[in-house]
Amino acid sequence: MKTQDVIINPEKIVKTIYDKKSAKCLSDDKNCQLLLSFLLERPMTFEDLKQAFKSVQSEKSDKTIYGYLNKLKKAELVMETGKRLITFSESHIKTLALYSRTAKVFYIAIDIDEKKSNIYFKQIGALLCEILGYEEYDEKCFKKIYEEFVDEKRREISKINEITNPEIMKLLTSPDVLGAKYVIDTMLMFAYFGKKENLSDEFLKCFKGKT
């Protein structure tokens, strides 16, 4: 008997999540998180996944595992990536669906609603005035710089999928969703600072009345 995995749809390095249901699936459902952690290693068939749950003393029924898979597929976190060919003889070949994550790293990028955003900016502005020694700040100016950074950040995320260095890919590969977001956010922030000349001057123009 010989087996061969044929990958048709390879997973990305990073997938940006804009949908709240997908984000909730990532953060709230422990069993879906566990299934995703299994797929971090390699693409798997249904039987592989069933055995993986058994290996961590969390055996599930076929119906339950299919339920997890369907939920993750609807959230576009898991996909059918190809087929496993099992050759018993020249006249007997069996094919099984292979499942994989849609990306090694899921980056949640959901905007805060406007009402909360306004509250948060007021809090951030007041704190910055206190720390930097200013009496007041221009909220529109501050938001403009922030929105420019967010737009640039989202453009730059797509470039991560062009990375071919296996060592970098290994560093990014993590089942820790919050950790991956922190690493990417921090990297993109430093990259933005590195490319944006006179950013400090632009930023300080948003504040008035040095104390």
N, C-alpha and C positions, 0 to 999 in steps of 0.2 A: 504493500500500500504506500502510495506517495501523496503528499499534500503540497499544494502551491497556493499562496495568497496572491490574488491579482487585484491591485489597487487601481481604481478608475478615478475616484474623486479624492485626491490627497487633502489632508487637513491643512489649514493655515497655521501660521505661528500665532497670530493675534486676531481675534474677532471682537469688534466693538458692539456692545449690547446697548441698544436704545430702548428696548421694549421692557416695560415694568414687569410683565408676567415672566419673561425670561430671567430677569434679574431676581425675582422672587424665587423662582425654581432653583437658581444657583445658591441663594442664601438661606432658604428656609427648609428645603426638603433634604434631610440627611441621607435617605436612601438613594436619591438621585445624585447627590454629591459623591456617595460611595461608588456608584456605577461609573460616574465620570472619572473617578480616581483610578478605577481598573483600566479604563480606556486610555489613560495617560501613558501607560506602558506600551501599548500596541493596539492595532485593530483586533477585534474579537468577534467570534460567532456567538450566537445565543447560548450554545452549550458551554463555551468558554466563560461567559458571564455567569452562568448558573454555577459552574464550578468555583468561580472567583468568590461568589457570595458564600458558598459552603466553606471555603478556605479561611474565611474570617468569622466563622461561627454565626452566620446570618443567612441561613438557608431560606430561599423564597420559592414559591410556586411558579410554574411557567406563566400562569396568567398575571401574577404580580410583576414579574420581570418584564413581560411584554408591556404592561401598563407603564412602567418606568420608561421603557424605550420610547413608547408612543408620546408620552409627556415631553421627553427631552427632544424628540424629533419635531414636535409642534413648536417647541421653544427655539428651534434651530440651534441646539447645542450638540445634538448627535445626528449623524447621517449614515446611510448605507454607503460605505466607501468602496466596496468591491465585492469579490467573491472568493471563497476558498474552494479550490478544486481538490477533491479526494479521488484518486485513481486506484481502484481495486484491481482492474484488469483493462484490457483494450476495449472491452465491450461494456464495462461497468464504471461509469464516472458519476460521482455525486457532487452537487454544488450547494454551498451554504452561504447565506448572506453574511458579509463582514460589516461590523459597525465600528465607527470611530467618532471621536469628538469632531466638531466642525473646526476647532482650533485648539492648539496647545494651551493658549492663554485666553481667558475671557476678560475683556476690559469693559466694566460697566460705566457708561457715559450717559446717565439720565439727568436731564436738567431739573433743577429745583423749580417748583412753581413760582410765579412772579411775586405773589404775596409773601412767601417765605424768603425769597431772594432779597426783597426790599428790606425785610427785618434783619437778615444776616448782614447785608451791606452796611446798614446803620451801626450794627454791633462792631463789625470789622473796622469801619471808619473811626468810630469813637475810640477803640483800642489803639489804632495806629496813631491817632492824634496824641493820645496819652504817652505812648512809647517814644514817638519821634519828636515830641515837644511842640506840637502845633495846636492852635485854638480851634480850627475848623477845617473841613475838607469839602471838596466839590464832588458830590456823589456821581454826577453824570460823567465827569472826567475819569473818576476811579473805575466806573463800570465799563467805560470805553476801552481802557487798557486791559481790563480783565477779559472782556469779550474778544479782543484781538488775540490774547493769549490762548483762550479756549479754541478759537477757530484755527489758529496755527497748530495747536496740539493735536486736533483731530485730523488735520492734513498729514502731520508727521507720523501718526500711528500707522497709517497705511504703508509707510516705508519700511516698517519693521518686518513686514511680510516678504521683503526683498532680501533679507539677510540670509546668507548661505553658510556663514561661519558656524560649524557644529558646536564649538565651545560656547558661543553666545546663545545659540538655540538651547543648549543644555541648561544654561543659567536661567533662561526665561521659563523653562518648563517647570511648572509647579502647580499642584492641586490647590494651593492656597490662593483663592481668588482675591482676597483683600491684600495679601502680600504682593501679588503680581501687579495689582493696580497701583500700589504704593511705589514699587520699583519703576514702573512706566511713567507715572505722574512726575516723580522726582527727576528722572532722566530727561523728560520732555521740558520740564521747567528750566533745568540747567542749560539744555540745548537752546531754548528760547533766549535766555539771558546771554548766552554766548554769541548768538547771531544778531541780537537787537542792540545796535549801538545807541548810546545816550538814553537807555531805558530809565536809568535812575533819575536823570534830569526831567524826563517826561512825567515820571511818577510823582516827583516832588512838586510839580506844578499844580497837582490836584489839592495841595494843602496850603493853608494860609495862616498868618499870624503866629510867627515863631515865638514861643514863650521863653 
